[in-house]
């Protein structure tokens, strides 16, 4: 009897040991079989409707649900999307040839009528008007061919069609659900909508009929975790596989963790000081120059961003194809700054205000600016405002020195036209109320040119003038980042902040 008990005991031990061995060795394989990926982001999306999106968090979700006629690669170069090819008939008409057999999430096939419906919707939506207003007509030639027309040449057309807001919707679904479409989004993207728990998570299912092939994962979730420290904890513990917007202080932690990887790219974003041209103080160019020569932009890169930014030296960020590195530079020169301040009529210095929104890194940058300007005799009082109030306040004329940012797709039109064209004064983007007829002329000419080389040349000339005028003072180009499980491969992080998960996979080690 005892011998049987002993034998039975050892048999149980062997079975348990084998199970434990299987569990420890294949736990990741089991997780992989579940095919679930979780991504942490700092806020809920505002909408899942591409033609109503104006915020980054919405764009990240919309990218999964929808495709665009043309697409951008990680370096923001154009490539085919739902249109496998296109050709210009003339400067105002482009014909797109759609891929055949592309399915919407409701099982319907993508047709030219859906493209026409989407683009007309985008051209009339208040949220997307700035991208698609130049479109005057969309003509269905046949089920797989569509012509997009503009009243006059528009050089940024293809780039704008690649924007998230150009995501092609199902005409049938939009008409069927009406105002409730946001809760029943139907696109052609690699993931389809499953559920949305506001303040908690949004869940997507892999779309098996995706035209580029079914995704490797059956389910992908965006988990809303507002605090960056909590996003890091979730990443380190394995609660999430990817985390957006990692804090600068966490970079070293990630680099020391063999299971994690930091992905960081330059973006076409600009942080700048604005000089309101309706304020008599800042109409004085020598004062603007004195301020510029007193500031060391590399300090922001080293101290505030810890390398996660590039020092600004042009109104167009380095990530933009038309960036011109030969523009006039304002490298810190305190003696020159003091001399200019005296020539500006302030031999004994002056007191000014510096406005900023309540964002940690921006406030830190303002403190550095305050310290640097003090060295030449300019005493700065920093005034911090809540985001909503700040956006409204900076749209008004006759304001103080202010700190703002501008995000763009990388195309020169989106980056420069709103900020510097005289037709855009105030809320549209030109909050410095800058006016220069030559700049207007060049921006107008670039906007209607469909020649990429010509547009680049024009935008470079604009940068030269803007830097000479010191319309604004570029401070830095912040990089964008995410951190991920090192075994997760195939994630493409584009310079405009969009992600491409087409080839996302999990390589178990």
C-alpha positions in Angstrom: 0.0 0.0 0.0 2.8 2.4 1.0 4.6 1.6 -2.2 1.5 2.4 -4.3 1.2 5.7 -2.5 4.8 6.6 -3.1 4.5 5.7 -6.8 1.3 7.8 -7.1 3.0 10.7 -5.3 5.8 10.7 -7.8 3.4 10.5 -10.7 1.6 13.5 -9.4 4.9 15.4 -8.9 5.9 14.6 -12.5 2.5 15.8 -13.9 2.6 19.0 -11.9 6.2 19.7 -12.8 5.4 19.1 -16.4 2.4 21.5 -16.2 4.5 24.1 -14.5 7.2 23.7 -17.1 4.6 24.2 -19.8 3.1 27.2 -18.0 6.4 29.1 -17.6 7.6 28.2 -21.0 4.5 28.8 -23.0 2.7 31.5 -21.1 3.5 34.0 -23.8 2.5 31.5 -26.5 -0.9 31.2 -24.7 -1.2 35.0 -24.6 -0.3 35.0 -28.3 -3.1 32.5 -29.0 -5.5 35.0 -27.4 -4.1 37.5 -30.0 -4.7 40.5 -27.8 -2.7 43.7 -27.8 -3.2 46.6 -25.4 -2.0 50.1 -26.0 -2.0 52.9 -23.4 -2.8 56.5 -24.3 -3.2 59.6 -22.2 -6.8 60.5 -23.0 -10.0 59.3 -24.6 -10.7 60.0 -28.3 -13.3 62.7 -28.8 -14.8 60.9 -31.9 -14.5 57.9 -34.2 -15.7 59.9 -37.2 -12.8 61.0 -39.4 -14.6 64.0 -40.7 -15.2 65.3 -37.2 -11.7 64.7 -35.7 -9.5 67.6 -34.5 -7.5 65.8 -31.8 -4.6 63.4 -31.7 -6.3 60.8 -29.5 -9.2 60.5 -32.0 -6.7 60.3 -34.9 -5.0 57.3 -33.3 -8.2 55.3 -33.2 -9.4 56.5 -36.6 -6.2 55.3 -38.2 -7.1 51.7 -37.2 -10.7 52.0 -38.5 -10.2 53.7 -41.8 -8.0 54.0 -44.9 -7.4 57.0 -47.1 -7.2 57.3 -50.9 -3.4 57.9 -50.7 -1.2 57.3 -47.7 2.1 58.5 -46.2 5.1 56.4 -45.3 7.1 56.9 -42.1 9.0 59.8 -43.7 5.8 61.4 -44.9 6.3 60.5 -48.6 3.2 59.7 -50.6 2.3 56.1 -51.4 -0.8 54.3 -52.7 -3.7 53.7 -50.3 -7.3 52.7 -51.3 -6.3 54.2 -54.7 -3.8 51.9 -56.3 -2.8 54.6 -58.7 -3.7 58.2 -59.8 -2.9 60.6 -62.6 -3.3 64.4 -63.1 -5.4 65.3 -66.1 -4.4 68.9 -65.5 -3.5 71.3 -62.6 -7.1 71.1 -61.3 -8.2 67.5 -61.9 -6.8 64.2 -60.5 -8.3 60.8 -61.4 -7.9 58.0 -58.8 -8.2 54.3 -59.6 -9.5 52.3 -56.7 -8.5 48.9 -55.6 -11.1 46.2 -56.5 -12.5 43.9 -53.8 -11.8 46.2 -50.8 -14.4 45.5 -48.1 -16.0 47.7 -45.5 -16.5 46.3 -42.0 -20.2 45.8 -42.9 -19.3 43.5 -45.8 -20.1 46.0 -48.5 -17.5 46.6 -51.2 -15.8 50.0 -51.5 -17.0 51.9 -54.5 -16.3 55.3 -56.0 -19.7 56.5 -54.7 -18.3 56.1 -51.1 -15.3 58.2 -52.0 -17.4 60.9 -53.5 -19.7 60.9 -50.4 -16.7 61.0 -48.0 -14.9 63.9 -49.8 -18.0 66.0 -50.2 -18.7 65.4 -46.5 -15.1 66.4 -45.6 -15.3 69.5 -47.7 -18.4 70.7 -45.8 -17.5 69.7 -42.3 -16.4 72.6 -40.0 -13.7 70.4 -38.5 -12.1 69.4 -41.8 -12.9 72.4 -44.0 -9.3 73.7 -43.7 -8.0 70.6 -45.4 -10.6 69.9 -48.1 -12.3 73.3 -48.8 -10.4 73.6 -52.2 -12.2 70.5 -53.5 -15.0 71.8 -55.8 -16.3 68.6 -57.3 -16.0 64.9 -57.0 -17.1 62.9 -60.1 -17.8 59.1 -60.2 -16.5 57.8 -63.5 -17.3 54.2 -62.8 -17.4 52.0 -59.7 -13.6 52.0 -59.3 -12.7 55.4 -60.8 -13.2 58.8 -59.3 -12.2 62.3 -60.4 -11.4 65.0 -57.8 -11.5 68.6 -59.0 -10.5 72.0 -57.5 -11.5 75.4 -58.8 -7.9 76.4 -59.0 -4.6 74.4 -58.6 -4.0 73.2 -55.1 -0.5 71.8 -54.4 -1.3 70.2 -51.0 -4.3 68.2 -52.4 -2.6 64.7 -52.3 -1.0 65.3 -48.9 -4.3 66.5 -47.5 -6.1 63.4 -48.9 -3.6 61.3 -46.9 -4.7 63.0 -43.7 -6.6 60.9 -41.1 -9.6 63.2 -41.7 -9.8 61.9 -45.2 -10.6 58.4 -44.0 -13.1 56.9 -46.4 -16.5 56.1 -44.7 -19.3 53.8 -45.8 -22.0 56.0 -47.4 -24.6 53.4 -46.5 -23.5 53.3 -42.8 -23.4 57.0 -42.4 -26.9 57.4 -43.8 -28.2 54.5 -41.9 -27.0 55.6 -38.4 -27.1 59.3 -38.9 -26.1 61.2 -35.7 -25.4 57.9 -34.0 -22.7 57.0 -36.6 -20.0 57.8 -34.1 -21.1 54.7 -32.2 -21.2 52.5 -35.3 -18.1 53.5 -37.3 -17.7 51.6 -40.5 -14.4 51.9 -42.5 -12.1 49.6 -44.5 -9.3 49.6 -41.9 -7.4 46.6 -40.5 -9.5 46.8 -37.3 -13.2 47.2 -36.7 -15.0 48.7 -33.8 -16.2 46.5 -30.9 -16.9 48.6 -27.9 -16.1 51.9 -26.2 -16.2 52.4 -22.4 -15.5 56.2 -22.1 -12.8 57.0 -19.6 -11.6 53.3 -19.6 -10.9 51.7 -23.0 -11.9 51.3 -26.6 -11.7 47.8 -28.1 -11.2 46.9 -31.8 -11.5 43.5 -33.5 -9.1 42.4 -36.2 -10.8 42.6 -39.7 -10.3 39.3 -41.4 -11.2 40.7 -44.8 -8.7 43.6 -44.7 -7.4 44.2 -48.2 -3.7 44.0 -47.1 -4.3 40.8 -45.1 -5.9 40.0 -41.8 -4.0 41.4 -38.8 -2.1 38.9 -36.6 -4.2 39.9 -33.6 -7.8 39.2 -33.1 -8.3 42.1 -30.7 -6.6 45.5 -30.0 -7.5 47.8 -27.1 -6.6 51.4 -26.3 -6.5 51.8 -22.6 -7.0 55.3 -21.2 -4.3 56.1 -18.6 -3.9 59.9 -18.1 -0.9 59.9 -15.8 2.4 59.2 -17.6 3.8 57.4 -14.5 0.9 55.0 -14.5 1.4 54.3 -18.2 5.0 53.4 -17.5 3.9 51.1 -14.6 1.4 49.4 -16.9 4.1 48.9 -19.5 6.6 47.5 -17.1 4.1 45.1 -15.5 2.9 43.9 -18.9 -0.6 45.3 -18.5 0.0 47.1 -21.8 2.2 46.3 -24.7 2.7 49.8 -26.0 2.5 53.2 -24.3 2.2 56.5 -26.1 3.7 59.8 -24.8 6.4 58.6 -22.4 7.8 61.1 -20.0 11.3 62.4 -20.6 12.3 61.3 -17.1 11.3 57.7 -18.0 13.7 57.3 -21.0 16.5 56.0 -18.9 14.3 53.5 -17.2 13.2 52.1 -20.5 16.8 51.9 -21.8 17.8 49.9 -18.8 14.9 47.4 -19.2 15.8 44.6 -21.5 12.2 43.9 -22.2 11.3 47.4 -23.4 12.2 49.6 -26.3 11.8 53.3 -26.9 10.7 54.5 -30.3 11.3 58.2 -30.9 11.0 60.2 -34.1 11.4 63.8 -35.2 8.0 65.4 -35.9 6.9 68.5 -37.9 5.9 70.2 -34.7 7.1 73.7 -33.8 7.4 75.4 -30.4 7.9 79.2 -30.8 7.8 82.6 -29.2 5.2 84.9 -30.8 5.7 88.7 -31.2 2.3 90.3 -31.7 2.7 92.9 -34.4 -0.3 94.9 -33.2 1.5 95.6 -29.9 3.8 98.6 -30.5 6.5 97.1 -28.3 7.0 94.1 -30.7 6.8 96.2 -33.8 10.3 97.1 -32.9 12.5 94.7 -34.9 15.6 95.5 -32.8 13.8 94.4 -29.7 12.7 91.2 -31.3 16.3 90.6 -32.4 17.6 91.4 -28.9 15.3 88.7 -27.4 16.3 86.2 -30.0 20.0 86.7 -29.5 19.6 86.4 -25.7 18.1 82.9 -25.9 20.0 79.6 -26.2 17.7 77.0 -27.8 20.1 74.1 -27.1 19.4 74.6 -23.4 15.7 73.5 -24.0 16.9 70.4 -25.8 19.4 69.4 -23.1 17.6 70.5 -19.9 13.8 70.3 -20.6 13.7 67.6 -23.3 16.8 65.7 -22.4 17.6 65.1 -26.0 14.0 64.5 -27.1 13.9 67.6 -29.3 15.8 69.5 -31.9 16.9 73.1 -31.4 14.7 75.4 -33.6 16.3 77.6 -36.3 13.5 78.0 -38.9 9.7 78.4 -38.9 9.5 75.1 -40.8 10.7 72.1 -38.7 13.5 69.9 -39.9 11.1 66.9 -40.3 9.4 68.9 -43.1 10.6 68.1 -46.7 10.9 71.8 -47.5 13.0 72.8 -44.4 15.8 75.2 -45.2 18.8 75.0 -43.0 20.5 78.0 -44.6 18.2 80.7 -43.1 19.5 83.4 -40.8 20.5 82.0 -37.4 20.1 83.8 -34.0 22.7 81.9 -32.0 23.0 83.2 -28.5 25.2 86.3 -28.3 24.5 88.3 -25.1 26.8 91.2 -26.0 25.0 91.6 -29.3 21.6 91.2 -27.6 22.5 94.0 -25.1 23.6 96.3 -28.0 20.4 95.7 -29.9 18.4 96.3 -26.8 20.0 99.7 -26.4 19.5 100.5 -30.1 15.9 99.5 -29.7 15.5 102.4 -27.1 15.9 100.4 -23.9 19.4 101.1 -22.6 18.2 100.4 -19.0 16.2 97.3 -20.0 12.4 96.8 -19.7 9.7 94.8 -18.0 7.6 92.4 -20.1 5.1 89.6 -19.7 5.5 86.1 -21.1 2.3 84.1 -21.6 2.2 80.4 -21.5 -0.4 77.6 -21.1 -0.3 75.3 -18.1 1.8 72.6 -19.5 4.9 71.4 -17.5 7.6 71.4 -20.2 6.4 74.7 -21.6 6.4 76.4 -18.3 9.9 75.0 -17.7 11.0 76.5 -21.0 9.5 79.9 -20.0 11.5 79.8 -16.8 14.7 79.3 -18.8 13.7 82.2 -21.2 13.0 84.4 -18.1 16.5 83.6 -16.8 18.2 84.2 -20.1 16.5 87.5 -20.8 17.3 88.8 -17.4 21.0 88.6 -18.4 20.5 91.4 -20.9 18.2 93.5 -18.7 14.8 92.3 -19.7 12.7 91.4 -16.6 10.0 88.8 -17.4 6.8 88.1 -15.5 5.5 84.6 -16.5 1.7 84.3 -16.7 0.2 80.8 -17.0 -3.2 80.2 -18.4 -5.5 77.1 -18.7 -5.5 75.7 -22.2 -9.0 76.8 -23.3 -8.6 80.3 -22.0 -5.1 80.5 -23.5 -6.3 79.5 -27.0 -9.0 82.2 -26.8 -6.7 84.9 -25.4 -3.9 84.4 -27.9 -6.3 84.8 -30.8 -6.8 88.5 -29.8 -4.6 91.4 -30.9 -2.4 93.6 -28.8 -1.1 90.9 -26.5 2.2 90.3 -24.7 5.1 88.0 -25.7 3.5 84.5 -25.9 4.6 80.9 -26.2 2.7 78.6 -28.6 3.1 75.4 -30.7 2.0 74.4 -34.2 1.6 70.9 -35.5 1.4 70.1 -39.2 1.4 67.2 -41.6 4.9 68.2 -42.8 3.6 69.9 -45.9 4.7 73.5 -46.3 1.2 74.7 -46.9 -0.2 73.4 -43.6 2.9 74.5 -41.7 3.3 78.0 -43.0 0.1 79.3 -44.6 -2.0 79.4 -41.4 0.8 80.9 -39.3 2.0 83.6 -41.6 -0.5 84.5 -44.4 -2.2 87.8 -43.7 -5.6 86.3 -44.4 -5.2 84.1 -41.3 -4.9 86.7 -38.6 -6.1 85.6 -35.1 -7.9 82.3 -34.5 -7.0 80.6 -37.8 -3.4 80.6 -36.8 -1.5 83.9 -37.5 -1.7 85.0 -33.9 1.2 87.3 -34.3 -0.8 89.3 -36.8 2.2 89.3 -39.1 1.8 90.8 -42.6 4.2 90.7 -45.5 2.9 91.1 -49.1 5.9 89.1 -50.5 5.2 86.2 -48.1 1.5 86.3 -49.0 2.5 86.2 -52.7 4.9 83.3 -52.2 2.5 81.3 -50.1 -0.3 81.8 -52.6 1.9 80.8 -55.4 3.0 77.6 -53.6 -0.5 76.7 -52.7 -1.6 76.6 -56.4 1.5 75.0 -57.7 1.3 71.2 -58.4 5.1 71.0 -59.0 6.8 69.6 -55.9 10.2 71.1 -56.6 8.7 74.5 -57.3 6.7 74.4 -54.0 9.9 73.5 -52.1 11.8 76.4 -53.6 9.0 78.8 -52.7 8.7 77.6 -49.2 12.5 78.0 -48.7 12.2 81.6 -49.9 9.4 82.1 -47.4 11.6 80.8 -44.6 14.4 83.2 -45.5 12.1 86.2 -45.3 10.4 85.0 -42.1 13.7 84.6 -40.3 15.0 87.9 -41.6 11.8 89.6 -40.4 11.8 87.5 -37.2 8.1 87.1 -37.5 8.2 84.6 -34.7 11.2 83.1 -32.9 11.5 79.2 -33.3 12.5 77.6 -30.1 12.5 73.8 -30.6 11.1 70.9 -32.6 9.9 68.3 -30.1 10.2 64.7 -30.9 7.3 62.3 -30.4 7.7 58.9 -28.7 6.2 55.7 -27.6 7.6 52.7 -25.7 6.8 49.1 -26.4 7.4 45.5 -25.5 10.7 44.6 -27.4 9.1 41.4 -28.8 6.4 43.5 -30.5 7.6 44.1 -34.1 6.3 45.7 -37.3 5.0 48.9 -35.6 5.7 51.9 -37.8 5.7 55.3 -36.1 5.3 58.1 -38.6 6.7 61.6 -38.1 3.2 63.0 -38.0 2.3 60.9 -35.0 0.2 58.3 -36.9 1.0 54.6 -36.4 0.9 51.9 -39.0 0.1 48.5 -37.5 -0.3 46.6 -40.8 2.7 44.4 -40.1 2.4 44.2 -36.3 3.5 40.9 -34.9 4.8 39.3 -31.7 8.1 37.5 -32.0 8.3 35.2 -29.0 11.8 34.6 -27.7 
